[in-house]
Amino acid sequence: MGLGRMRMSIRNSWVRPSCWYILMYHGIGTDQDGCASIAVDAFAGQMAELAKLRDSGAAEVVTFKAGSDRLRQQSLH
């Protein structure tokens, strides 16, 4: 889910037990192929919201690799 294109902030309603969300931020593409730039202050605000959720224990933030490793381990059990 690219937050820049939708100009959305991170929503507390997204935080649900046993749910995963993949947030991707990248600088490849244009409006024509579904990508839109995000202002630095908007990105900083979204990261601050995510950090608050992480710090409160409401969400865990991991790299894509760490998340996929966990999912793979869970599927083995």
VEXDREN-2710 file (C-alpha; in Angstrom, 1 decimal):
% VEXDREN-2710
k/r/px/py/pz
1/MET/0.0/0.0/0.0
2/GLY/1.6/3.2/-1.1
3/LEU/0.6/6.0/1.3
4/GLY/2.0/8.7/-0.9
5/ARG/-0.4/8.1/-3.7
6/MET/-3.5/8.2/-1.5
7/ARG/-2.1/11.1/0.6
8/MET/-3.3/9.1/3.7
9/SER/-2.0/9.2/7.2
10/ILE/-1.5/6.0/9.1
11/ARG/-4.8/5.1/10.8
12/ASN/-5.2/3.6/14.2
13/SER/-8.1/1.5/12.7
14/TRP/-5.4/-0.3/10.7
15/VAL/-3.9/-1.8/13.8
16/ARG/-5.6/-5.1/14.4
17/PRO/-4.3/-8.3/16.1
18/SER/-2.8/-10.8/13.6
19/CYS/-3.0/-8.4/10.7
20/TRP/0.0/-7.4/8.6
21/TYR/0.4/-4.3/6.5
22/ILE/3.2/-3.7/4.0
23/LEU/4.1/-0.1/3.7
24/MET/6.3/0.8/0.7
25/TYR/8.0/4.0/0.1
26/HIS/10.0/4.3/-3.1
27/GLY/11.0/6.9/-5.7
28/ILE/10.5/5.0/-8.9
29/GLY/7.7/5.8/-11.3
30/THR/5.4/8.7/-12.2
31/ASP/1.7/9.6/-11.7
32/GLN/1.0/7.8/-15.1
33/ASP/2.0/4.4/-13.6
34/GLY/0.4/4.8/-10.3
35/CYS/3.2/6.5/-8.3
36/ALA/3.1/9.9/-6.8
37/SER/5.7/11.8/-4.9
38/ILE/5.2/12.5/-1.2
39/ALA/6.4/15.7/0.5
40/VAL/9.3/15.3/3.0
41/ASP/7.1/16.7/5.8
42/ALA/4.3/14.3/5.0
43/PHE/6.7/11.4/5.0
44/ALA/8.1/12.6/8.4
45/GLY/4.7/12.9/9.8
46/GLN/3.7/9.3/8.7
47/MET/6.9/8.0/10.2
48/ALA/6.2/9.8/13.5
49/GLU/2.7/8.2/13.6
50/LEU/4.2/4.8/12.9
51/ALA/6.8/5.3/15.6
52/LYS/4.1/6.2/18.2
53/LEU/2.2/3.0/17.4
54/ARG/5.5/1.1/17.7
55/ASP/6.5/2.7/20.9
56/SER/3.1/2.2/22.5
57/GLY/3.3/-1.5/21.7
58/ALA/0.2/-1.3/19.4
59/ALA/2.3/-2.2/16.3
60/GLU/5.5/-3.9/15.5
61/VAL/7.7/-2.5/12.7
62/VAL/9.9/-5.0/10.9
63/THR/11.8/-5.1/7.7
64/PHE/10.2/-6.9/4.8
65/LYS/12.8/-9.7/5.1
66/ALA/12.2/-10.2/8.9
67/GLY/8.4/-10.3/8.3
68/SER/8.7/-12.8/5.5
69/ASP/11.1/-14.9/7.6
70/ARG/8.5/-15.0/10.4
71/LEU/5.7/-15.9/8.1
72/ARG/7.8/-18.7/6.6
73/GLN/8.6/-20.0/10.1
74/GLN/4.9/-19.9/11.1
75/SER/3.8/-21.8/8.1
76/LEU/6.3/-24.6/9.0
77/HIS/4.6/-25.2/12.4
END
